[in-house]
Amino acid sequence: MEVSRNGQVTIPRRIRDAFAFHPGSEIEFQVENGHVILALADANGPRNHRIVKRMRGTATTSMTTDEIMALTRA
């Protein structure tokens, strides 16, 4: 496998399937004993907390809860 000019690699399908790496999955790289480990990022990790903190208070009240629920279930 080659690293592209942009530093990208393709994760083989068997690995994506086995470890639930889906489009949009947050991943992280860890270095242990001279090896690089690719893992799903912790959903409670610092990056996700920054996203929630940045978004907190930005919602509008122009839609009712029922309208929002209808959109998420459509």
C-alpha positions as CSV (number, residue, x, y, z in Angstrom):
1,M,0.0,0.0,0.0
2,E,1.3,3.5,-0.9
3,V,0.8,6.8,0.9
4,S,-0.5,9.3,-1.6
5,R,1.0,12.7,-2.2
6,N,-1.6,14.1,0.2
7,G,-0.7,11.6,2.9
8,Q,-3.7,9.4,2.3
9,V,-4.1,5.6,2.3
10,T,-7.0,3.4,1.6
11,I,-8.0,1.2,4.4
12,P,-8.7,-2.3,3.0
13,R,-12.4,-3.3,3.0
14,R,-11.9,-6.3,5.3
15,I,-10.3,-4.0,7.9
16,R,-13.0,-1.3,7.5
17,D,-15.7,-4.0,7.9
18,A,-14.0,-5.8,10.8
19,F,-13.5,-2.6,12.8
20,A,-16.6,-0.6,11.8
21,F,-14.7,2.2,10.0
22,H,-17.5,3.9,8.0
23,P,-17.6,7.1,6.0
24,G,-17.6,9.9,8.5
25,S,-16.1,7.8,11.3
26,E,-13.7,9.7,13.6
27,I,-10.4,7.9,13.9
28,E,-7.2,8.6,15.8
29,F,-3.6,7.5,15.4
30,Q,-1.7,6.3,18.4
31,V,2.0,5.5,18.6
32,E,3.1,2.6,20.8
33,N,6.5,1.0,20.8
34,G,7.5,2.4,17.5
35,H,4.2,1.3,15.8
36,V,1.3,3.4,14.6
37,I,-2.1,2.2,15.6
38,L,-5.3,3.3,13.9
39,A,-8.4,3.3,16.1
40,L,-11.9,4.6,16.3
41,A,-11.8,7.9,18.2
42,D,-13.5,7.9,21.6
43,A,-16.9,9.4,21.3
44,N,-16.3,11.2,24.5
45,G,-12.8,12.4,23.4
46,P,-11.6,16.0,23.4
47,R,-12.4,16.7,19.7
48,N,-16.1,15.8,20.1
49,H,-16.3,17.9,23.3
50,R,-14.9,20.9,21.3
51,I,-17.5,20.4,18.6
52,V,-20.4,20.3,21.1
53,K,-19.0,23.3,23.0
54,R,-18.8,25.3,19.8
55,M,-22.3,24.4,18.7
56,R,-23.9,24.9,22.2
57,G,-26.4,27.8,22.1
58,T,-26.5,28.1,18.3
59,A,-29.9,26.4,17.7
60,T,-32.9,28.5,16.9
61,T,-36.4,28.0,18.2
62,S,-38.1,28.4,14.9
63,M,-39.2,24.7,14.8
64,T,-41.2,22.8,17.3
65,T,-39.8,19.6,18.8
66,D,-42.4,17.6,16.8
67,E,-41.2,19.3,13.6
68,I,-37.6,18.4,14.3
69,M,-38.5,14.8,15.2
70,A,-40.4,14.5,11.9
71,L,-37.3,15.6,10.0
72,T,-35.1,13.2,11.8
73,R,-37.4,10.3,11.1
74,A,-38.2,11.1,7.5
